[in-house]
Amino acid sequence: MRVFKCSFCGEEIQIGKGLTYFKIDGAPLHFCSSKCKKSLLVYKRKPRRVKWTKHYPRQASQNVKANPNPL
């Protein structure tokens, strides 16, 4: 039983769920939803800049919340 990870958000995709897109060079891209597919292919977004993905850097946002006013 093989579980794939979404190529955009990093979520695990169960067997029989999600979408698989093959690029021209034959490389497969696995997506958990059409939201992820559109974000990467249509809107050309980078996963590191989208807050709801697992690739978004969490440490920067945690430091801001812990110390909102450094003065």
BALO-737790 format. One record per residue (C-alpha): residue number from 1; residue in three letters; x, y, z. Coordinates in nm, 2 decimals. Layout:
! BALO-737790
num: NUM residuo: Ala X: X Y: Y Z: Z
...
! end
This chain:
! BALO-737790
num: 1 residuo: Met X: 0.00 Y: 0.00 Z: 0.00
num: 2 residuo: Arg X: 0.16 Y: 0.32 Z: -0.12
num: 3 residuo: Val X: 0.07 Y: 0.66 Z: 0.02
num: 4 residuo: Phe X: 0.17 Y: 0.97 Z: -0.19
num: 5 residuo: Lys X: 0.23 Y: 1.32 Z: -0.08
num: 6 residuo: Cys X: 0.07 Y: 1.62 Z: -0.25
num: 7 residuo: Ser X: 0.32 Y: 1.79 Z: -0.47
num: 8 residuo: Phe X: 0.19 Y: 2.13 Z: -0.36
num: 9 residuo: Cys X: 0.08 Y: 2.13 Z: 0.00
num: 10 residuo: Gly X: 0.26 Y: 1.82 Z: 0.13
num: 11 residuo: Glu X: -0.05 Y: 1.64 Z: 0.27
num: 12 residuo: Glu X: -0.07 Y: 1.26 Z: 0.25
num: 13 residuo: Ile X: -0.30 Y: 1.12 Z: -0.02
num: 14 residuo: Gln X: -0.48 Y: 0.79 Z: 0.04
num: 15 residuo: Ile X: -0.50 Y: 0.53 Z: -0.24
num: 16 residuo: Gly X: -0.79 Y: 0.61 Z: -0.48
num: 17 residuo: Lys X: -0.81 Y: 0.98 Z: -0.38
num: 18 residuo: Gly X: -0.66 Y: 1.29 Z: -0.53
num: 19 residuo: Leu X: -0.54 Y: 1.37 Z: -0.88
num: 20 residuo: Thr X: -0.23 Y: 1.27 Z: -1.08
num: 21 residuo: Tyr X: -0.09 Y: 1.50 Z: -1.34
num: 22 residuo: Phe X: 0.19 Y: 1.39 Z: -1.58
num: 23 residuo: Lys X: 0.42 Y: 1.66 Z: -1.71
num: 24 residuo: Ile X: 0.55 Y: 1.65 Z: -2.07
num: 25 residuo: Asp X: 0.88 Y: 1.49 Z: -1.95
num: 26 residuo: Gly X: 0.68 Y: 1.21 Z: -1.78
num: 27 residuo: Ala X: 0.73 Y: 1.32 Z: -1.42
num: 28 residuo: Pro X: 0.41 Y: 1.26 Z: -1.21
num: 29 residuo: Leu X: 0.27 Y: 1.53 Z: -0.99
num: 30 residuo: His X: 0.03 Y: 1.42 Z: -0.72
num: 31 residuo: Phe X: -0.24 Y: 1.65 Z: -0.59
num: 32 residuo: Cys X: -0.48 Y: 1.61 Z: -0.30
num: 33 residuo: Ser X: -0.74 Y: 1.85 Z: -0.44
num: 34 residuo: Ser X: -0.82 Y: 2.08 Z: -0.74
num: 35 residuo: Lys X: -0.72 Y: 2.37 Z: -0.51
num: 36 residuo: Cys X: -0.36 Y: 2.24 Z: -0.50
num: 37 residuo: Lys X: -0.36 Y: 2.16 Z: -0.87
num: 38 residuo: Lys X: -0.48 Y: 2.51 Z: -0.97
num: 39 residuo: Ser X: -0.24 Y: 2.68 Z: -0.73
num: 40 residuo: Leu X: 0.06 Y: 2.51 Z: -0.89
num: 41 residuo: Leu X: -0.03 Y: 2.48 Z: -1.25
num: 42 residuo: Val X: -0.27 Y: 2.77 Z: -1.33
num: 43 residuo: Tyr X: -0.17 Y: 3.04 Z: -1.08
num: 44 residuo: Lys X: 0.20 Y: 2.93 Z: -1.06
num: 45 residuo: Arg X: 0.22 Y: 2.98 Z: -0.68
num: 46 residuo: Lys X: 0.52 Y: 2.87 Z: -0.48
num: 47 residuo: Pro X: 0.43 Y: 2.64 Z: -0.19
num: 48 residuo: Arg X: 0.67 Y: 2.82 Z: 0.05
num: 49 residuo: Arg X: 0.47 Y: 3.15 Z: 0.01
num: 50 residuo: Val X: 0.12 Y: 3.00 Z: 0.08
num: 51 residuo: Lys X: 0.03 Y: 2.98 Z: 0.45
num: 52 residuo: Trp X: -0.19 Y: 2.67 Z: 0.43
num: 53 residuo: Thr X: 0.08 Y: 2.44 Z: 0.30
num: 54 residuo: Lys X: 0.33 Y: 2.24 Z: 0.50
num: 55 residuo: His X: 0.62 Y: 2.39 Z: 0.31
num: 56 residuo: Tyr X: 0.54 Y: 2.74 Z: 0.46
num: 57 residuo: Pro X: 0.82 Y: 2.83 Z: 0.71
num: 58 residuo: Arg X: 0.65 Y: 2.81 Z: 1.05
num: 59 residuo: Gln X: 0.94 Y: 2.93 Z: 1.26
num: 60 residuo: Ala X: 0.92 Y: 3.29 Z: 1.14
num: 61 residuo: Ser X: 0.54 Y: 3.31 Z: 1.22
num: 62 residuo: Gln X: 0.59 Y: 3.16 Z: 1.56
num: 63 residuo: Asn X: 0.86 Y: 3.41 Z: 1.66
num: 64 residuo: Val X: 0.63 Y: 3.70 Z: 1.57
num: 65 residuo: Lys X: 0.35 Y: 3.56 Z: 1.78
num: 66 residuo: Ala X: 0.58 Y: 3.49 Z: 2.08
num: 67 residuo: Asn X: 0.72 Y: 3.84 Z: 2.08
num: 68 residuo: Pro X: 0.48 Y: 4.08 Z: 1.90
num: 69 residuo: Asn X: 0.64 Y: 4.40 Z: 2.04
num: 70 residuo: Pro X: 1.02 Y: 4.37 Z: 2.08
num: 71 residuo: Leu X: 1.06 Y: 4.72 Z: 2.22
! end
